Amino acid sequence: MSHSMGISRPTPWAVFLGISLALILLGPGSAIAESDGSGSDRTSGSTWTGSESYQRSDDQAWKTQAFTGVEYQGKTDLDRGGDFKYWMISGGVSSGRMVGDHFKFALKGDYRAIGYDFNVSGPNDPWDTVHVLRLNPLLTYLINDRWSVIGGPIVEFSGEESANFGDSLRGGGLLGFGYRRDKFYVAFGVLAMTEIEKDARIQPFVLIDWKITKGLALGLKADTSRGGELRLSYAFTDKFNLGFGIGVRRELFRLNGDGPGSTGPSTSRQDGVGEESSTVAKITAVYQINKMLAIEGYGGVTVDGEFRLENKTGKKIVTSDYDDAGFGGMKLRFSF
């Protein structure tokens, strides 16, 4: 890794929040946001946001959505020598049901393993495989047919393989409101999470599903501290839709006790903290095989990428930008 100074970036959350507020104002009152009365809807792909967990169900049966996926990014150069690439496997589930007429309970969880493959020189070894496990029980109180109150705790493990379990835990929660009208839904509020060797992170969260027309949909998913995505998609048939999305990614994790100690405790990566942040743009294609199964393929480019390495007290050791890189992946999505 290079020993360059990090360049501060404006947070993307203000941009997401501004877009979301505009959609709140424009969407529900817009003529094209109203139901067309045909009963036909080809925008099932917009449910990638997971908004079903926040909304009223038609009955009290459990409704579950799940996914499993793989992703790969090709080799790209670090700004002062060396390169890296990564692979990722992931999975998640969200299951919810109505409890009486006014409450909905949902249990959401996801897992991913990211295998970083670095080729660098110098005394500071980067990290290897990182594991992230996140659990988020969610309770929604449905005030009426349009408004709801949303809240729930969040627990997350985020650490390199063999990292100390307790030191890799993060916790927090979210609290906010939901609004639904016809084919427009928005959830918004505040999310707070502890950080590893940093001050707690407090940010807005926003989630939007807007079926603009029978085929066109806009989705925004920014309900975790790990980033978010804004996606515009079009359903060409009942089974196939294509979308374009832009977003941000962020990984923050505890390192294990392996690796060299360098010249002293202040520059040792042992039990330290790793962070990756980037901006992404991608194209996504979804094919709905049947009511229970869909396959999703996507590809795009990562830009404005940066790594940060800190010691175990959170003091910066080094930062390194990396060049733009192509990535691609596939997911299987299940509904039952």
Phi, psi and omega in degrees: 000147178278157179257059181261155177285140178288147178257121181292140181242147174293138181294141180281348186294327178297322178295312179301316182295319178298316178298317183296316179297323177296321179292323178299318182287321186271323189297300186298329183267356184282144180297323182282351177275347180283157178296140181274356175079000183277341183080356181258139181215118183254016188255037181299337180296341182291346181286005174299341180288341182078023183293345178302330181295336185262348191251164179297140173261159182286335180217185183260018176281153176291134175241129187231135170238139181216161177210158169219144186204167175227152179211150180216135172244133181288170183297136177217154187275141168279155194293336180233043177107146183088174181206175176203164171212170178210160168235158178214137168243144185211162176196158180196161179213145174222119183230130183214162177205156174287142174238097188077201184269342190238356181239144171229131178249137177222145175242117182245140178205150176210157182219145171211147173240125183244117181262105179273134179239097182265148171229088184225165175241160179121173186282343185258104176292134169288194183261176182244249182268131181248137179244135179229123177233126186230132177236137184215086171295142187224133176238128180244129173257118184270103183294313177205196184291345183247317188256147178211160174245135187237139176196158177173155177280162177227131174234135184218134167257130181216102184202156172293155178306131181076009175290155178300128187296309183298322180285350182259003182273144172230152179214161180171211180183174176227151179213131181188199184230154173238147178223133184226132173212119180053246183255026179236130176221138176221139169239137183210152180170212184237138176239133178232133180220140169291151178247158178280111180059030176221169173294155179303147180258123177239126186209162172288150167240144181217138174220129183226135166235118181228109175273093189293313175225187180300329181249335188263134181220149176236129179233145175225124179235106178217063186243020173223171177276006185263003180125199181188171181216139172248123186227131172253126184228156178227129179269108180285328176220181176295341186249344188229131173221156183231137183222157174237130183226152172231150182188186179232150177233147177210130174238133178226126189207154176278139176269161179275184183270004179278178178092165184288152177274359180056218187269355181168172184304325185289341180242017178272137176271357181297125182060023181277202184229132175247149180213139173230138176221148181197167172247140183231152170226135185208160173248134183235133175241132181235130175241121181273103183291313174204189184295336185259344189221133174226150176243136184235130174237144182210158177202152182186204183225142175259129180231164175056040183277146180211140170253150175222132179241128180235158174280183188289350175259003178091007178277134183295132171263311185198151169234157178208125169284160172224156185291163175301147184213148176273148177215162178201162181192180181214145176227147167253128181245134184239143174226129179201000000 
